[in-house]
Amino acid sequence: MAANDREQMMNYDEAQAIEAQNMLAVYTKIRQPMVMVRGEGAYVWDSEGNRYLDLVSGGRAVTALGHCPGAVVQAIREQAGRLLHMSNDFYTEPQMELARLLAELCVCKRAFFCNSGAEANEAAIKLARKHARINYGADKIEIVTMLGSFHGRTMATLAATGQPKYHADFEPLVPGFKHVEFNNIAALAGAVNERTCAVMLEPVLGESGVYPASAEFMAACREECDRRGALLVLDEVQTGLGRTGKLFAYEHYGVRPDVITLAKALGSGMPIGAMLATDEAARAFAPGDHASSFGGGALAAAAALAGVRAIIAGGVVENARQVGAHLLEGLRRLAAKHRLITEVRGLGMMAAADLAQPVAAEVRAACLRRKVLIQAVGASMLRLIPALILTEKQADAGLAVLDEALGEAASA
């Protein structure tokens, strides 16, 4: 990037000033001190010309194929020159092809497209309640979700989310949700009853710190749903499409879901979500029961189609498994070296490290100064969710920086 190009770009102070004057202050505390202007693969550049190794996939596990993957960029360019948008009053080829491809890859054969993970989960909640109503009656409305879960910030998905910190100031919440301890089979059995229309969970609790479900717990969820005539809804917004080292996280468990929700990796950076349902579950929805003006639009669907094809054709999932295991082993070596780390968890390209002291923000800042992006989860947890195309060499470079950052935090 030439110096004169940087002079024309917005700097951090200018961005802060515009945010203070013209935006709601919902992101102020999490903004990092730079303006990002370009990305390629596992790297991003700010307006000052600094290059960063991105170990957070654009910040929220979104850029699964790295930044600006060639096949996706080309698909967007071509589609933008043909057709940007037609509503779902009309067929478009990218949407139909995407639906067909996802059906080939997944046990859930019917797709509804939307714009985000929260919207996909909203659709799943509505489908579960309608399915129960037409098959069992109007009283079967309860949905059991997990403590520590995160399903979105709309009013229904907020109620589904099992973290009280997100509920404050927004009550009364949508009724009909129960939250039980994750991986606690007895608690699950005590919560599921004749009024339960669905059990909804993330195969790996992502936002709260990368906690994989046990095989026994996932099997118990399926068994309880079968016993009570409820749907098993798996929120794979973060885990879906390769992040765990398998195309879908449910494949680790040998359990068949009734509904799967996707977003994040689905669009490779474009806003798109999907609710996928089995034929039996999908029959509950009739024309007019649900809709989206923009969902599955031509441009987003074209990007998603190119991205999913790249994921399944390019060894990306296997790379996520192998490099993810390498990254996790590296974190365990750091835990053996630094008493500051008390626990390491992970699956595929999802990893977290608990800290003995509330210095996660300081460790993140120390990594940032060394041009590596990681996440701080609360005061005492670090999270790494890099692109699925990360190499072992890049993982080692990130681990070396984290090693220095941990040493700096411990000695402060």
SVG drawing of the C-alpha trace seen along z (x, -y; Angstrom):
<svg xmlns="http://www.w3.org/2000/svg" viewBox="-54 -14 62 56">
<polyline fill="none" stroke="black" stroke-width="0.4" points="0.0,0.0 1.5,-3.3 2.0,-6.1 -0.2,-8.5 -3.0,-5.9 -2.8,-5.7 -3.0,-9.5 -6.5,-9.4 -7.8,-6.6 -9.7,-7.2 -7.6,-6.9 -8.6,-5.6 -9.3,-9.1 -11.6,-10.0 -13.5,-6.8 -13.9,-7.3 -15.2,-10.8 -17.8,-9.6 -19.0,-6.9 -19.4,-9.3 -21.4,-11.7 -23.4,-9.4 -23.7,-5.8 -25.4,-4.1 -22.7,-3.3 -23.3,0.5 -19.8,1.4 -17.7,-1.3 -16.1,0.9 -15.1,3.7 -13.6,1.6 -10.0,2.2 -7.7,-0.8 -7.4,-0.6 -9.5,-0.9 -9.3,2.2 -9.1,1.7 -8.0,4.9 -7.7,8.6 -6.1,11.6 -6.1,15.1 -5.2,15.2 -4.1,11.5 -5.7,8.1 -4.2,4.6 -5.2,1.4 -5.3,-2.1 -1.8,-2.8 -0.4,0.1 0.1,2.5 -0.5,6.2 -2.1,8.5 -2.4,12.3 -6.1,12.8 -6.8,15.6 -10.5,14.6 -11.8,15.0 -12.8,11.4 -13.7,11.2 -16.6,13.6 -15.6,16.9 -17.1,15.6 -14.3,15.6 -13.9,19.4 -12.0,19.4 -9.9,16.4 -10.3,12.9 -11.4,12.3 -11.1,15.9 -10.8,15.9 -13.7,18.1 -16.1,16.1 -14.9,12.8 -15.2,13.9 -18.7,15.2 -19.7,11.9 -18.3,9.9 -20.1,12.0 -23.4,12.0 -23.3,8.3 -23.0,7.7 -26.1,9.8 -28.6,9.5 -28.2,8.1 -31.7,8.7 -35.1,10.1 -37.4,11.0 -38.6,14.5 -41.6,13.8 -39.3,15.1 -36.8,17.9 -33.2,17.2 -30.6,19.7 -28.0,19.1 -30.6,19.7 -31.9,22.9 -28.4,24.2 -27.4,23.4 -30.5,25.2 -29.7,28.3 -26.0,28.4 -26.8,28.1 -29.4,30.9 -26.7,33.1 -24.4,32.4 -26.7,32.6 -29.3,34.9 -31.7,31.9 -32.9,31.6 -35.1,28.5 -33.7,24.9 -35.1,21.6 -32.7,18.7 -32.3,15.5 -29.6,13.0 -28.0,14.0 -27.6,16.7 -30.2,15.0 -32.8,15.1 -32.0,18.7 -32.6,19.5 -35.8,17.4 -37.1,19.6 -36.2,22.7 -38.1,21.6 -41.1,20.8 -40.9,24.1 -40.6,26.1 -43.7,24.5 -45.8,24.9 -44.7,28.5 -45.7,29.2 -49.0,27.4 -50.2,29.2 -49.0,32.6 -49.7,32.5 -51.7,29.5 -51.4,25.8 -49.9,26.5 -46.6,28.0 -44.6,24.8 -41.5,25.1 -38.0,25.1 -35.1,26.4 -31.8,24.6 -28.5,24.6 -26.9,22.4 -24.0,20.7 -25.6,20.8 -25.8,18.0 -28.5,18.0 -28.8,14.4 -30.0,10.9 -33.5,10.8 -36.2,11.1 -36.9,14.8 -33.2,15.8 -32.3,13.7 -34.8,15.6 -33.3,18.8 -29.8,17.7 -28.9,19.1 -26.8,16.2 -28.6,13.8 -26.1,11.0 -27.7,10.6 -31.3,10.5 -30.8,7.4 -32.9,4.4 -34.8,6.3 -37.4,8.1 -40.1,9.3 -38.5,12.0 -40.4,14.2 -41.9,16.9 -41.5,20.7 -37.8,21.3 -36.0,23.4 -32.2,23.3 -30.4,26.4 -26.8,27.1 -24.8,28.1 -23.6,31.7 -25.9,32.5 -28.1,35.4 -30.1,35.5 -30.9,31.8 -31.9,32.3 -34.2,35.2 -35.8,33.1 -36.6,30.2 -37.9,32.1 -41.6,33.0 -44.9,33.3 -44.9,29.5 -41.4,29.5 -41.5,28.9 -37.7,28.8 -34.3,29.1 -32.0,26.5 -28.3,26.5 -24.9,25.7 -22.8,28.8 -19.9,26.7 -20.8,23.7 -18.9,21.1 -19.5,17.6 -19.1,18.7 -15.8,20.4 -15.5,23.5 -17.2,26.3 -17.9,29.3 -21.0,31.4 -20.2,34.9 -21.3,37.8 -23.4,39.1 -25.2,35.7 -25.9,35.4 -27.3,38.9 -29.5,38.1 -30.8,35.0 -31.9,37.1 -33.4,39.7 -35.4,37.2 -36.7,35.6 -37.8,38.9 -39.5,39.8 -41.4,36.6 -42.1,36.0 -39.9,32.9 -37.5,31.6 -33.7,31.6 -32.5,28.3 -28.7,27.9 -27.4,24.3 -24.4,24.8 -24.1,21.1 -20.5,21.2 -19.7,24.9 -21.1,25.6 -19.3,26.0 -15.9,27.2 -14.9,25.3 -14.8,28.4 -12.9,30.6 -16.0,32.1 -18.4,30.5 -21.1,30.4 -20.4,30.8 -23.2,33.3 -21.1,35.7 -18.8,36.1 -21.7,37.6 -23.6,39.9 -26.8,38.1 -29.4,37.0 -30.9,33.6 -34.3,32.5 -33.2,28.9 -29.8,27.2 -29.1,23.5 -26.2,22.0 -24.6,18.6 -21.1,17.3 -19.0,19.6 -22.0,20.0 -21.4,16.6 -17.6,16.3 -18.2,12.7 -21.5,12.0 -24.7,11.8 -26.6,15.0 -28.1,17.6 -30.0,20.8 -32.4,23.0 -32.2,26.6 -35.0,29.1 -35.8,32.7 -38.7,33.4 -40.9,34.4 -40.1,31.2 -40.3,28.9 -43.9,30.0 -45.1,28.0 -44.5,24.7 -47.1,23.7 -47.0,20.8 -47.0,17.5 -45.8,18.9 -42.4,17.3 -40.5,15.1 -37.6,12.8 -37.3,9.9 -33.6,10.3 -33.0,13.9 -31.2,16.0 -30.9,13.1 -29.0,13.6 -25.8,11.9 -25.5,13.5 -26.5,16.9 -24.0,16.8 -21.2,16.0 -22.4,18.8 -22.6,21.3 -19.0,20.5 -17.8,20.7 -19.4,24.0 -18.1,25.5 -14.6,24.3 -14.9,25.8 -15.9,29.2 -13.6,29.4 -10.3,27.9 -9.3,30.0 -10.4,27.2 -12.2,29.4 -9.2,31.7 -6.9,28.7 -9.2,27.4 -8.9,30.8 -5.1,31.1 -4.1,27.5 -6.7,27.1 -5.1,30.1 -1.7,28.5 -2.9,25.2 -4.5,26.9 -1.3,28.8 0.6,25.6 -1.8,24.0 -1.3,27.0 2.5,26.4 2.0,22.8 -0.2,23.9 2.7,26.2 5.0,23.2 2.8,20.4 1.0,20.9 -1.3,18.1 -3.2,20.7 -5.3,23.0 -7.2,24.9 -7.2,25.4 -10.2,26.6 -10.9,27.0 -12.2,28.8 -11.0,28.2 -10.4,24.5 -12.0,23.5 -9.8,23.1 -10.0,21.4 -7.6,20.9 -8.8,20.0 -6.5,17.7 -5.8,17.7 -6.0,13.9 -8.4,11.4 -5.9,10.2 -7.4,11.4 -7.7,7.9 -4.1,7.2 -3.0,10.4 -5.1,9.5 -3.6,6.0 -0.1,7.4 -0.8,9.6 -2.3,6.7 0.9,4.7 2.7,7.6 0.2,7.7 -1.8,10.7 -5.5,10.7 -7.1,12.9 -10.3,12.6 -10.7,11.9 -13.8,13.5 -14.7,11.7 -11.9,11.0 -10.2,14.4 -10.5,16.3 -8.8,16.2 -10.3,17.6 -8.8,18.4 -11.2,19.1 -8.9,18.7 -9.8,19.2 -10.0,22.9 -7.2,22.3 -4.7,21.3 -1.3,23.1 0.8,24.7 3.5,22.0 0.9,19.3 -0.4,21.1 3.2,21.3 3.7,17.6 0.6,16.8 1.5,19.1 5.0,17.5 3.4,14.0 0.9,15.4 3.8,16.9 5.4,13.4 2.1,11.8 1.4,14.2 4.9,13.7 4.4,9.9 1.0,10.2 2.4,12.5 5.2,10.1 3.1,6.9"/>
</svg>
